Amino acid sequence: MISLSQKKQKVEELVDLLKDATGVYLVNYTGMSVEKINMFRTTLRTAGISYKVAKNTLIRKALEQVDGLEFPAEKLKEASGLVITSGDPTAPSKIIKKAFEADEKPVLKAALLDGQYFDGAELKKIVSLPSKEDMIAAIMGSLNAPASGIVGSINAVIRDVASLIEEVAKKQNAA
């Protein structure tokens, strides 16, 4: 059994991670072997994502201390692990989905992405969301498209005028 000071330290550790989080996933790891959990944790760590396991009461206390992060009480039952990212909020969903497809574990209970709540059954929806970088690139491409279209049109007109002048010069030389 852990002491009160250890519990407070764990809550503080979780709060520090959660306050900068763009994505928080609550997973049920029941039935995963130690080897599978370690592989899952290593895959997350390699992607720059944190994975923390704590008692549900400690998770609840940490969530209460961070504005905008709240899971329904019924989701904080059974064994819970937190997958926390401060980068692309959709990145962990791909890792969770891949692990689930291989072993049907861990099970996603719920997720909070930039303050938006998703139920565990919506994993496929979360995975299909584009990353922030993809959305920014698409917006920039859309903004850039009209400018490049104008440049292309101006170049086409200049090319046509040059071709016309060349044809007139050929006819004058021929005559």
Residue pairs with C-beta under 8 A, 6 or more apart in sequence:
2 10
7 58
10 54
10 58
11 58
11 61
11 62
11 65
13 52
14 52
14 54
14 58
14 59
14 62
14 82
15 62
15 65
15 66
17 50
17 52
17 82
17 84
18 24
18 62
18 63
18 65
18 66
18 69
18 82
18 84
19 66
20 86
21 66
21 69
21 84
21 85
21 86
22 85
22 86
22 87
22 88
22 89
22 113
22 114
23 83
23 84
23 85
23 88
23 89
23 90
23 91
23 92
23 93
23 111
23 112
23 113
23 114
24 69
24 82
24 83
24 84
24 85
24 111
24 112
25 82
25 83
25 84
25 92
25 93
25 96
25 108
25 110
25 111
26 59
26 71
26 75
26 76
26 80
26 81
26 82
26 83
26 108
26 109
26 110
26 111
26 120
27 80
27 81
27 82
27 83
27 96
27 106
27 107
27 108
27 109
28 78
28 79
28 80
28 81
28 106
28 107
28 109
29 37
29 40
29 53
29 79
29 80
29 81
29 105
29 106
30 78
30 79
30 105
30 107
31 105
32 40
32 103
32 105
32 106
36 99
36 103
36 105
40 51
40 95
40 99
40 106
41 51
43 95
43 99
44 50
44 51
44 83
44 92
44 95
45 51
47 91
47 92
47 95
48 85
48 87
49 83
49 84
49 85
49 87
49 91
49 92
49 95
50 82
50 83
50 84
50 85
51 81
51 82
51 83
51 84
52 81
52 82
52 84
53 79
53 80
53 81
53 82
54 62
54 80
54 82
56 76
56 77
56 80
59 76
59 80
59 82
60 73
60 76
63 69
63 70
63 71
68 112
68 115
69 112
70 112
71 109
71 110
71 112
71 117
72 110
75 109
75 110
75 120
80 109
81 106
83 92
83 95
83 96
85 91
85 92
88 131
88 132
88 133
89 113
89 114
89 132
90 113
90 126
90 127
90 129
90 130
90 131
91 131
93 108
93 111
93 123
93 126
93 127
93 129
94 127
96 106
96 108
96 123
97 123
97 124
97 127
99 105
99 106
100 106
100 107
100 108
100 123
107 120
108 120
108 123
109 120
110 117
110 118
110 119
110 120
111 117
111 118
111 120
111 122
111 126
112 118
113 126
113 129
118 125
118 126
130 138
